[in-house]
Amino acid sequence: MIRTPRRRREEPLDDAELARLLPAPGDPELSSDRLNGLEEHLMTEIRNRTSDTSPGTASDTSPGASTGAPPAGAHAGDRAPRPARRPGRRPVLVGAAAALVLAAAGVAGLAGGSGGPGGSGGSESSGRAVAPPAGAVPAPVVQVVRGSTAGLAGAVADISGAAARAELPEPGPGQFLYVRSEVSWLVSWEGADGKNRSYVDKIHPREVWMSPDGDKGWLMEPYKGAIDRDGITLDDPEGGDRTLNSPSYDYLRTLPTDPGPLLKKIYDETGGMGNGPDQQAFSTIGDLLREQVVPPKLAAGLYRAAARIPGVVLVDDSVDAAGRHGVAIARTDEADGARTEWIFDRETYTYLGERTVQTRDAEGIEAGTVRGRTAVTDRAVVDAVKQRPAGLGDAPPSA
């Protein structure tokens, strides 16, 4: 029997046929850690390519820039991520920030071409960086201390009690909430050999001013190359509804303080986001605590709510970006093995800062690598943006 060979279809498939034949595209959710890492990597590539094609550019002699351009930042464009959504690991305008970074990366790619021989920031053949980002330092590696639920309930009772008793000034009309932190985050870097190395920003100051309604604000993080030393606006002229992922102080005052209803609201509003509902709920609470002045009763409720999330443990010892030791409420992201630790003073149980530690080898990151650190050094109410509380002075912080 002679078979007639099938002729290849010459006309292209239309959209309907393609949709029928191909599986539906996925809609993956990346963790805030992963988003930060991708943005850091893209900004690093931008800066490396730009340095390759600008050999005559004058060196930056401003404070904190003696080693060259500041390392890649997680923020891009003239609108910064809103502080409580960073990113943060900050949770903040992730889509907009990523879009700006990608757009900038495209521009840098067009400007950089294939790179020039002898450039210090890239490889002639592959375009990979042959040196780590300027100003970045090797990520510290620590011993991963096992967490446990033993003692968690007692620690949370002490922590929430201290939070409820905290005396915080109430912002008035025209005033701003001020938060100053020391921060350091993972900088993605792939060497010329194609292997990943773990580098982090040098620990540096970050200052945020936000109006109670969230419509006006200012960010100063001069160490970041994408942020002018005088800072950038966080103004939101369009306003809009506030949510857990776009909060304001006024919005936080409307949230329930009982841990049961509060946790239910968090699960309901963040369903389908991140690496599972439990991890996203924990991350959302951490984002609210990191760069906000949280009403005392709500802060207490958030800690009690966090203790109800499956997988949350107590870590006996952790260290913030200022070198302060404390106990930590922690949870490990099952997707990438990164454990986020909220650190509290052992005596006063006040919130000190946050640390993220890699608990297993993953994505080229060694177990024990400290992926990020923060330390809150001041929270206050001031009368204007760029105004600091008494005792901090008016000069910009050194990077």
C-alpha positions in Angstrom: 0.0 0.0 0.0 1.4 3.4 -1.0 0.8 6.1 1.5 0.4 9.6 0.2 2.7 11.8 2.2 1.0 14.5 4.3 1.8 18.0 3.0 2.9 20.5 5.5 0.3 23.1 6.2 1.4 26.3 4.4 -1.0 28.8 5.9 -0.3 29.9 9.5 -2.4 28.8 12.3 -4.8 31.5 13.5 -5.1 32.6 17.2 -8.1 30.4 17.9 -6.3 27.3 16.6 -3.1 28.1 18.6 -5.2 28.6 21.7 -6.8 25.2 21.2 -3.6 23.4 20.6 -1.4 25.0 23.3 -1.8 24.8 27.0 -3.0 27.9 28.8 -0.1 30.1 29.9 0.8 30.1 33.6 0.6 33.1 35.9 3.4 32.5 38.3 3.7 34.6 41.4 7.3 35.4 42.5 8.2 36.0 46.1 9.2 39.5 47.1 12.8 38.1 47.7 12.9 36.8 44.2 11.5 40.0 42.7 14.1 42.0 44.6 16.9 39.7 43.4 15.7 40.0 39.7 15.5 43.8 40.0 18.9 44.0 41.6 20.4 41.8 38.8 18.8 43.9 36.1 20.0 47.2 37.6 23.5 45.6 37.9 23.5 44.8 34.2 22.4 48.3 33.4 25.1 49.8 35.4 27.8 47.5 34.1 26.8 48.0 30.4 26.6 51.8 30.9 30.1 51.9 32.4 31.5 49.9 29.4 30.2 52.4 26.9 31.1 55.5 28.8 34.8 55.4 29.3 35.1 59.2 29.5 32.5 59.6 32.2 33.8 61.5 35.2 34.1 59.5 38.4 31.5 60.2 41.1 33.3 61.9 44.0 30.3 62.3 46.2 30.4 60.8 49.7 30.0 57.1 49.6 31.0 56.8 46.0 34.8 56.5 46.3 34.8 52.9 45.1 32.8 53.8 41.9 29.1 53.9 41.2 26.9 52.7 43.9 25.7 49.1 43.6 22.6 48.2 41.8 19.4 49.2 43.5 16.1 47.5 43.6 14.2 50.7 42.7 14.2 52.3 39.3 12.6 55.4 37.7 11.4 58.6 39.2 8.7 56.9 41.3 10.0 54.8 44.1 8.3 51.8 45.6 6.1 52.8 48.4 7.9 51.9 51.6 5.6 49.5 53.2 5.3 47.4 50.0 9.0 47.0 49.0 10.2 46.0 48.8 11.5 44.5 50.1 12.3 42.4 50.3 10.2 45.5 50.2 6.7 45.0 48.9 6.2 47.8 46.7 4.8 48.8 43.4 6.4 45.6 42.3 4.8 45.6 38.8 5.7 49.3 38.2 9.2 48.9 39.5 9.9 45.8 37.5 8.5 47.5 34.4 10.7 50.5 34.9 13.7 48.3 35.4 13.0 46.2 32.3 12.5 49.4 30.3 15.8 50.7 31.5 17.5 47.4 30.8 16.3 47.6 27.2 17.7 51.1 26.8 21.0 50.1 28.4 21.2 47.1 26.1 20.7 49.3 23.0 23.2 51.8 24.3 25.7 49.2 25.3 25.8 47.0 22.2 28.2 44.2 22.5 30.5 46.1 24.9 34.0 47.3 24.3 37.3 45.3 24.9 39.1 46.1 28.1 36.0 47.4 29.9 36.0 46.8 33.6 32.3 46.1 33.8 31.7 43.3 31.3 32.9 40.5 29.2 33.6 41.1 25.5 32.2 37.8 24.4 29.3 37.2 26.7 28.4 40.6 28.3 28.6 39.1 31.7 30.2 41.1 34.5 33.8 40.1 35.3 33.7 41.9 38.6 31.1 42.2 41.3 28.9 45.4 41.3 30.8 48.4 42.6 30.5 48.9 46.3 29.0 45.4 46.9 30.6 43.1 49.4 30.5 39.3 49.7 27.3 38.2 51.5 27.9 37.0 55.1 27.4 33.3 55.7 26.1 32.2 59.2 25.2 29.0 60.8 21.5 28.3 60.4 20.0 28.0 63.9 17.0 25.7 64.0 13.7 27.3 64.9 11.1 25.7 67.2 7.5 26.2 68.3 8.6 25.7 71.9 8.5 29.0 73.6 6.8 30.7 70.7 3.5 31.4 72.5 5.3 33.0 75.5 7.6 35.1 73.3 4.6 36.3 71.3 2.7 37.2 74.4 5.7 39.3 75.6 6.2 40.9 72.2 2.6 41.8 71.7 2.3 43.1 75.2 5.2 45.4 74.7 3.8 46.6 71.3 0.4 47.4 72.9 2.1 49.5 75.6 4.2 51.5 73.2 3.7 55.2 73.3 3.8 56.6 69.8 3.0 60.2 68.8 -0.2 60.6 66.8 0.4 62.5 63.5 -1.6 65.6 63.1 -2.8 67.5 60.0 0.1 68.3 57.6 2.6 66.1 59.6 4.6 63.1 58.3 5.6 59.8 59.7 9.3 59.3 59.6 11.2 55.9 59.6 15.0 55.6 59.4 16.6 52.2 58.9 20.0 50.6 58.1 19.5 48.2 55.2 21.4 45.7 53.0 20.0 43.4 50.3 21.2 40.7 48.0 22.9 41.8 44.8 22.5 39.2 42.0 25.8 38.7 40.1 26.9 36.2 37.6 30.6 36.0 36.9 32.3 35.5 33.6 32.4 31.8 34.2 28.7 31.7 34.5 28.6 30.8 38.2 26.6 32.8 40.6 28.2 34.6 43.6 26.3 36.0 46.5 27.1 39.7 47.1 25.1 42.2 49.2 24.9 46.0 49.4 27.1 47.6 52.0 24.8 48.4 55.0 23.5 51.9 54.4 20.9 54.3 55.7 17.4 54.6 54.2 14.9 57.3 55.3 11.2 57.5 54.5 8.6 60.2 55.1 4.9 59.5 54.5 1.8 61.5 55.1 -0.9 59.7 57.2 -3.1 59.4 54.2 -0.3 58.0 52.1 -0.7 60.6 49.3 2.6 62.4 50.0 6.1 61.2 50.8 9.8 61.2 50.2 12.5 58.6 50.1 16.2 59.1 50.7 18.6 56.3 50.1 21.7 58.0 48.6 23.7 54.7 48.4 21.4 53.5 45.6 22.6 54.7 42.2 19.0 55.0 40.9 18.1 57.4 43.7 19.4 61.0 43.7 21.3 62.0 46.8 18.5 64.5 47.6 15.9 61.7 47.4 12.9 61.1 45.3 9.2 61.7 45.7 6.7 59.1 46.9 3.8 61.4 46.1 0.7 59.6 44.9 -1.3 62.4 43.2 -4.0 59.9 42.0 -4.6 58.7 45.5 -6.9 55.6 45.3 -8.0 53.0 47.7 -5.6 51.7 50.3 -5.1 48.0 50.8 -2.8 45.7 52.7 -0.4 45.9 49.8 -0.7 49.7 49.5 -1.3 50.8 53.1 -1.3 54.2 54.8 -1.3 55.0 58.5 -5.0 56.1 58.2 -5.8 52.8 56.6 -4.0 50.8 59.3 -6.2 52.5 61.9 -9.3 50.9 60.3 -8.0 47.3 60.5 -9.3 45.0 63.2 -6.9 44.4 66.1 -8.3 41.0 67.2 -5.9 38.4 65.7 -8.7 36.1 64.4 -10.5 38.6 62.1 -7.2 40.3 61.3 -5.6 37.1 60.0 -8.8 36.2 58.1 -8.7 39.6 56.3 -5.0 39.1 55.4 -5.6 35.6 54.0 -8.7 36.9 52.1 -6.9 39.9 50.5 -3.7 38.1 49.6 -5.2 34.9 48.3 -3.5 33.7 45.2 -0.4 35.8 45.7 3.2 34.7 46.4 4.4 31.3 47.3 1.3 29.9 49.0 -1.2 31.5 51.3 0.7 30.9 54.6 4.0 32.4 53.3 2.1 35.4 51.7 0.3 36.1 54.9 3.6 36.1 56.9 5.3 38.3 54.3 2.4 40.7 54.3 2.6 41.2 58.0 6.3 41.7 57.8 5.9 44.3 55.1 3.5 46.2 57.3 6.0 46.2 60.2 9.1 47.1 58.3 8.7 50.7 57.3 5.6 51.9 59.0 4.6 53.6 62.3 1.9 51.0 63.2 -0.8 51.9 65.8 0.1 50.0 69.0 -3.0 47.8 69.3 -2.7 46.8 65.7 1.0 45.9 66.0 0.1 43.7 69.0 -2.7 42.0 66.9 -0.3 41.5 64.0 2.2 39.6 66.1 -0.5 37.4 67.6 -2.0 36.8 64.2 1.5 35.8 62.8 1.8 33.2 65.6 -1.2 31.4 64.2 0.3 30.9 60.7 1.5 27.4 60.1 5.2 27.1 59.9 6.0 30.1 62.1 8.7 29.3 64.7 10.8 31.0 67.4 14.6 31.5 66.7 16.7 31.9 69.8 19.2 34.3 68.3 19.3 36.6 65.2 21.2 39.8 64.4 19.9 42.9 62.7 21.8 45.2 60.3 23.0 47.3 63.3 24.6 44.3 64.9 21.9 44.0 67.6 21.1 40.5 68.8 17.6 39.4 69.7 15.0 36.6 69.5 13.1 36.2 66.3 9.7 35.2 65.0 10.5 33.4 61.7 9.1 31.4 58.8 10.9 29.7 55.9 9.6 30.0 52.4 9.2 26.5 51.2 9.7 27.6 47.5 13.3 28.9 47.8 14.4 28.0 51.4 14.7 31.7 52.5 13.8 32.2 56.1 12.6 35.6 57.2 13.3 36.5 60.8 11.6 39.5 62.7 14.1 40.4 65.4 13.1 41.7 68.9 15.1 43.0 71.8 15.5 40.3 74.5 14.7 42.7 77.4 12.2 45.1 76.0 10.7 43.0 73.2 10.6 46.0 70.9 11.0 45.4 67.2 14.6 45.8 66.0 14.7 44.8 62.4 14.7 41.9 60.0 17.0 39.3 58.6 16.6 36.8 55.7 18.8 33.7 55.8 19.1 31.0 53.2 18.3 27.6 54.9 19.4 25.4 52.0 21.4 25.6 48.8 19.1 27.0 46.1 19.4 29.1 43.0 23.2 29.3 43.4 22.9 30.7 46.9 24.7 28.7 49.6 22.9 27.7 52.8 23.6 30.1 55.6 23.9 33.1 53.2 22.4 36.3 54.7 20.2 37.6 51.9 19.1 40.7 53.6 19.2 42.7 56.8 17.4 45.8 58.2 17.6 47.7 61.4 15.0 50.3 62.4 16.9 53.1 64.2 14.2 55.7 64.5 10.4 56.2 64.1 8.9 59.6 64.7 6.4 62.2 63.6 7.8 65.4 61.9 6.3 68.5 60.3 7.7 68.2 56.8 9.5 65.9 54.4 13.3 65.8 54.7 12.9 67.1 58.3 14.5 64.8 60.9 13.7 64.4 64.6 15.7 66.4 67.0 19.1 65.0 67.5 19.6 63.6 64.0 20.5 66.9 62.4 19.7 68.2 59.0 22.6 66.8 57.0 21.9 63.9 54.7 23.2 60.6 56.2 26.5 59.3 54.9 26.4 56.1 52.8 
